Every structure is written in structure tokens, then in C-alpha cells.
């Protein structure tokens, strides 16, 4: 009797069990071959080694990009601090902790209107170490306006001996600012120490109707202040 006939003579339960065992054995053999051949990958693809090398390359690339980002970020922060200090946006350390009382304060109502913008000069405070100019910038045009006092402000004064002193901003608060139509913003600009009893000329800000320094569409508010007209001896 052949093996096939012997199997046919077996009870149905035995035959099913035998078939299940054969399927399991074949599955084990196929699984073993699959592992031995690099999870089914061809030699051309590199098998498991290629996967490992690829993962290592990706990890290295990520680390490289992370290091580069950190370096770029540190450089950007350094450049930003340099730009801020050069643009009168950071209060100098020698003024940050001063606790001075003003020698005098001029309360003003001077206005300068030109090309869709209005500048209201409110007050000038005179300290032993600085002069603080407070003004309100209003955009009366139908376009956006950009104001940065560090770009074009200037304070000039002739001393009693006839020499001329010029001061550029060393700090500003409330600016730079981009003003929408009909929007106003109060700004404070800090200059060097000014004699609060002598006449001085003030040029406040550099106004651009567009954020493009290459354009000539700019102007500055100009004031001539004589403290003797406000302060009586």
C-alpha cells in the first residue's frame, strides 16, 4: 500500500492534523529562508546591512542639520544684537541703571505736518546724562508709514561760546514702528545731555512711506525750540 493510500485510510481528524503540521513545517522553512536572505532583500539592495547604513546616514544628516541650525541661530542672535545696538534700539548699559531727576521739562505743543504724517512734539526732559524727547507720530495718509528714529533723528545746539554740538539717538522706545492709515504711536527718543536753557534744533525721525531704504520717499519732522520762550527766569 502506497503512502498516499495509507494517508487516505486515516481518520479525518488525523488527516487534518497531519495537513496542519505540514503547513507549519513549510512556514518555518520559508521564514528561515527569508531571514537568511536578508528579510527578502536582494543582494543588490544590500540587505540588512543597507538598512543599517541608511539609518545611520539619516541620523548623521539630522545631527549635521541640527548643529548647523544651532550655529546659524547663534550667529543670527549675535548679528541681531549688533544691529539693535547700532540702530539705537538697546539702552546703553551706562544709562540703564541711572536714577536721575530731570533738571527741567519742556511741555510743548509743536506740530509738524507733511506728506500725510503728523508729528506732535509733546515734551523734552533734560537730565544730567541725557535728553528725552517724547512725540506722537500719526499717519494721516492712505498708505502704511514706517518710522525709525534711529535712522535720521538729530539734535543740534550752539553753546554759549559759539561751538555747535550734535547728538544722534542713543535709544528709542515705541519705535521702529509701521503705522497703518489713521494710526498713531507715541515714541520717546533719547539723545545725549543737552543744555535745557539754550535754543536747539530738533530733527525727529526718518519717515518712509514704503519699507524700502533705496527709495527717496522720506522726510523728517523739524523743530526749532527756544526754551527761553517757555521758561521764565
RAJO-V730235 format. One record per residue. N is the residue number from 1. RES is the residue in three letters. PHI is phi as a letter, one per 30 degrees, with the letter a starting at -180 (none if undefined). PSI is psi as a letter, one per 40 degrees, with the letter a starting at -180 (none if undefined). BURIAL is I if it has 24 or more other C-alpha atoms within 12 Angstrom, else O. Layout:
n:N res:RES phi:PHI psi:PSI burial:BURIAL
n:N res:RES phi:PHI psi:PSI burial:BURIAL
//
This chain:
n:1 res:UNK phi:none psi:h burial:O
n:2 res:UNK phi:d psi:i burial:O
n:3 res:UNK phi:d psi:d burial:O
n:4 res:UNK phi:d psi:d burial:O
n:5 res:UNK phi:d psi:d burial:O
n:6 res:UNK phi:d psi:d burial:O
n:7 res:UNK phi:d psi:d burial:O
n:8 res:UNK phi:d psi:d burial:O
n:9 res:UNK phi:d psi:e burial:O
n:10 res:UNK phi:d psi:i burial:O
n:11 res:UNK phi:d psi:i burial:O
n:12 res:UNK phi:e psi:d burial:O
n:13 res:UNK phi:d psi:d burial:O
n:14 res:UNK phi:d psi:d burial:O
n:15 res:UNK phi:d psi:d burial:O
n:16 res:UNK phi:d psi:d burial:O
n:17 res:UNK phi:d psi:d burial:O
n:18 res:UNK phi:d psi:d burial:O
n:19 res:UNK phi:d psi:d burial:O
n:20 res:UNK phi:d psi:d burial:O
n:21 res:UNK phi:d psi:d burial:O
n:22 res:UNK phi:d psi:d burial:O
n:23 res:UNK phi:d psi:d burial:O
n:24 res:UNK phi:d psi:d burial:O
n:25 res:UNK phi:d psi:d burial:O
n:26 res:UNK phi:d psi:d burial:O
n:27 res:UNK phi:d psi:d burial:O
n:28 res:UNK phi:d psi:d burial:O
n:29 res:UNK phi:d psi:d burial:O
n:30 res:UNK phi:d psi:d burial:O
n:31 res:UNK phi:d psi:d burial:O
n:32 res:UNK phi:d psi:d burial:O
n:33 res:UNK phi:d psi:d burial:O
n:34 res:UNK phi:d psi:d burial:O
n:35 res:UNK phi:d psi:d burial:O
n:36 res:UNK phi:d psi:d burial:O
n:37 res:UNK phi:c psi:e burial:O
n:38 res:UNK phi:i psi:f burial:O
n:39 res:UNK phi:h psi:f burial:O
n:40 res:UNK phi:i psi:e burial:O
n:41 res:UNK phi:d psi:i burial:O
n:42 res:UNK phi:d psi:i burial:O
n:43 res:UNK phi:d psi:d burial:O
n:44 res:UNK phi:d psi:d burial:O
n:45 res:UNK phi:d psi:e burial:O
n:46 res:UNK phi:j psi:e burial:O
n:47 res:UNK phi:i psi:a burial:O
n:48 res:UNK phi:d psi:d burial:O
n:49 res:UNK phi:d psi:d burial:O
n:50 res:UNK phi:d psi:d burial:O
n:51 res:UNK phi:d psi:d burial:O
n:52 res:UNK phi:d psi:d burial:O
n:53 res:UNK phi:d psi:d burial:O
n:54 res:UNK phi:d psi:d burial:O
n:55 res:UNK phi:d psi:d burial:O
n:56 res:UNK phi:d psi:d burial:O
n:57 res:UNK phi:d psi:d burial:O
n:58 res:UNK phi:d psi:d burial:O
n:59 res:UNK phi:d psi:d burial:O
n:60 res:UNK phi:d psi:d burial:O
n:61 res:UNK phi:d psi:d burial:O
n:62 res:UNK phi:d psi:d burial:O
n:63 res:UNK phi:d psi:d burial:O
n:64 res:UNK phi:d psi:d burial:O
n:65 res:UNK phi:d psi:d burial:O
n:66 res:UNK phi:d psi:d burial:O
n:67 res:UNK phi:d psi:d burial:O
n:68 res:UNK phi:d psi:d burial:O
n:69 res:UNK phi:d psi:d burial:O
n:70 res:UNK phi:d psi:d burial:O
n:71 res:UNK phi:d psi:d burial:O
n:72 res:UNK phi:d psi:d burial:O
n:73 res:UNK phi:d psi:d burial:O
n:74 res:UNK phi:d psi:d burial:O
n:75 res:UNK phi:d psi:d burial:O
n:76 res:UNK phi:d psi:d burial:O
n:77 res:UNK phi:d psi:d burial:O
n:78 res:UNK phi:d psi:d burial:O
n:79 res:UNK phi:d psi:d burial:O
n:80 res:UNK phi:d psi:d burial:O
n:81 res:UNK phi:d psi:d burial:O
n:82 res:UNK phi:d psi:d burial:O
n:83 res:UNK phi:d psi:d burial:O
n:84 res:UNK phi:d psi:d burial:I
n:85 res:UNK phi:d psi:d burial:O
n:86 res:UNK phi:d psi:e burial:O
n:87 res:UNK phi:c psi:e burial:I
n:88 res:UNK phi:h psi:f burial:I
n:89 res:UNK phi:c psi:e burial:I
n:90 res:UNK phi:c psi:h burial:I
n:91 res:UNK phi:d psi:h burial:I
n:92 res:UNK phi:e psi:i burial:O
n:93 res:UNK phi:d psi:d burial:O
n:94 res:UNK phi:d psi:e burial:O
n:95 res:UNK phi:c psi:e burial:O
n:96 res:UNK phi:d psi:d burial:O
n:97 res:UNK phi:c psi:e burial:O
n:98 res:UNK phi:d psi:i burial:O
n:99 res:UNK phi:b psi:g burial:O
n:100 res:UNK phi:c psi:i burial:O
n:101 res:UNK phi:c psi:i burial:O
n:102 res:UNK phi:d psi:i burial:O
n:103 res:UNK phi:d psi:d burial:O
n:104 res:UNK phi:a psi:i burial:O
n:105 res:UNK phi:b psi:h burial:I
n:106 res:UNK phi:c psi:h burial:I
n:107 res:UNK phi:c psi:h burial:O
n:108 res:UNK phi:c psi:i burial:I
n:109 res:UNK phi:b psi:e burial:O
n:110 res:UNK phi:d psi:i burial:I
n:111 res:UNK phi:b psi:i burial:O
n:112 res:UNK phi:b psi:h burial:I
n:113 res:UNK phi:b psi:h burial:O
n:114 res:UNK phi:a psi:h burial:O
n:115 res:UNK phi:h psi:f burial:O
n:116 res:UNK phi:i psi:e burial:I
n:117 res:UNK phi:b psi:i burial:I
n:118 res:UNK phi:b psi:h burial:I
n:119 res:UNK phi:c psi:h burial:I
n:120 res:UNK phi:c psi:h burial:I
n:121 res:UNK phi:d psi:h burial:I
n:122 res:UNK phi:c psi:d burial:I
n:123 res:UNK phi:a psi:i burial:I
n:124 res:UNK phi:b psi:h burial:I
n:125 res:UNK phi:c psi:h burial:I
n:126 res:UNK phi:c psi:h burial:I
n:127 res:UNK phi:c psi:i burial:I
n:128 res:UNK phi:e psi:d burial:O
n:129 res:UNK phi:c psi:e burial:I
n:130 res:UNK phi:a psi:i burial:I
n:131 res:UNK phi:b psi:h burial:I
n:132 res:UNK phi:c psi:h burial:I
n:133 res:UNK phi:c psi:h burial:I
n:134 res:UNK phi:c psi:h burial:I
n:135 res:UNK phi:b psi:i burial:I
n:136 res:UNK phi:c psi:h burial:I
n:137 res:UNK phi:c psi:h burial:I
n:138 res:UNK phi:b psi:h burial:I
n:139 res:UNK phi:c psi:h burial:I
n:140 res:UNK phi:c psi:e burial:O
n:141 res:UNK phi:c psi:a burial:O
n:142 res:UNK phi:c psi:e burial:O
n:143 res:UNK phi:b psi:i burial:O
n:144 res:UNK phi:d psi:i burial:I
n:145 res:UNK phi:b psi:h burial:I
n:146 res:UNK phi:c psi:h burial:I
n:147 res:UNK phi:b psi:h burial:I
n:148 res:UNK phi:b psi:h burial:I
n:149 res:UNK phi:d psi:d burial:I
n:150 res:UNK phi:d psi:e burial:I
n:151 res:UNK phi:d psi:d burial:I
n:152 res:UNK phi:a psi:e burial:I
n:153 res:UNK phi:d psi:i burial:I
n:154 res:UNK phi:a psi:i burial:I
n:155 res:UNK phi:b psi:h burial:I
n:156 res:UNK phi:b psi:i burial:I
n:157 res:UNK phi:a psi:h burial:I
n:158 res:UNK phi:c psi:h burial:O
n:159 res:UNK phi:d psi:i burial:O
n:160 res:UNK phi:d psi:d burial:O
n:161 res:UNK phi:d psi:e burial:O
n:162 res:UNK phi:j psi:e burial:O
n:163 res:UNK phi:d psi:i burial:O
n:164 res:UNK phi:c psi:h burial:O
n:165 res:UNK phi:c psi:h burial:O
n:166 res:UNK phi:b psi:h burial:O
n:167 res:UNK phi:b psi:h burial:I
n:168 res:UNK phi:c psi:i burial:I
n:169 res:UNK phi:d psi:i burial:I
n:170 res:UNK phi:c psi:e burial:I
n:171 res:UNK phi:a psi:i burial:I
n:172 res:UNK phi:b psi:i burial:I
n:173 res:UNK phi:b psi:h burial:I
n:174 res:UNK phi:i psi:e burial:I
n:175 res:UNK phi:b psi:i burial:I
n:176 res:UNK phi:d psi:i burial:I
n:177 res:UNK phi:b psi:i burial:I
n:178 res:UNK phi:c psi:h burial:I
n:179 res:UNK phi:c psi:h burial:I
n:180 res:UNK phi:d psi:i burial:O
n:181 res:UNK phi:e psi:h burial:O
n:182 res:UNK phi:i psi:e burial:O
n:183 res:UNK phi:c psi:i burial:O
n:184 res:UNK phi:b psi:i burial:I
n:185 res:UNK phi:b psi:h burial:I
n:186 res:UNK phi:d psi:h burial:I
n:187 res:UNK phi:b psi:i burial:I
n:188 res:UNK phi:b psi:h burial:I
n:189 res:UNK phi:c psi:h burial:I
n:190 res:UNK phi:c psi:h burial:I
n:191 res:UNK phi:c psi:i burial:I
n:192 res:UNK phi:d psi:i burial:I
n:193 res:UNK phi:d psi:h burial:I
n:194 res:UNK phi:b psi:i burial:I
n:195 res:UNK phi:d psi:h burial:I
n:196 res:UNK phi:d psi:e burial:I
n:197 res:UNK phi:c psi:e burial:I
n:198 res:UNK phi:c psi:i burial:I
n:199 res:UNK phi:d psi:i burial:I
n:200 res:UNK phi:b psi:i burial:I
n:201 res:UNK phi:c psi:h burial:I
n:202 res:UNK phi:b psi:h burial:I
n:203 res:UNK phi:c psi:h burial:I
n:204 res:UNK phi:c psi:h burial:I
n:205 res:UNK phi:i psi:i burial:I
n:206 res:UNK phi:b psi:h burial:I
n:207 res:UNK phi:c psi:h burial:I
n:208 res:UNK phi:b psi:h burial:I
n:209 res:UNK phi:d psi:e burial:I
n:210 res:UNK phi:b psi:i burial:O
n:211 res:UNK phi:d psi:g burial:O
n:212 res:UNK phi:b psi:h burial:O
n:213 res:UNK phi:d psi:e burial:O
n:214 res:UNK phi:d psi:e burial:O
n:215 res:UNK phi:d psi:i burial:O
n:216 res:UNK phi:c psi:e burial:O
n:217 res:UNK phi:d psi:g burial:O
n:218 res:UNK phi:b psi:i burial:I
n:219 res:UNK phi:a psi:i burial:I
n:220 res:UNK phi:b psi:i burial:I
n:221 res:UNK phi:d psi:h burial:I
n:222 res:UNK phi:b psi:h burial:I
n:223 res:UNK phi:b psi:i burial:I
n:224 res:UNK phi:b psi:h burial:O
n:225 res:UNK phi:c psi:h burial:I
n:226 res:UNK phi:c psi:h burial:O
n:227 res:UNK phi:e psi:d burial:I
n:228 res:UNK phi:d psi:d burial:O
n:229 res:UNK phi:d psi:e burial:O
n:230 res:UNK phi:c psi:d burial:O
n:231 res:UNK phi:c psi:h burial:O
n:232 res:UNK phi:c psi:h burial:O
n:233 res:UNK phi:d psi:none burial:O
//
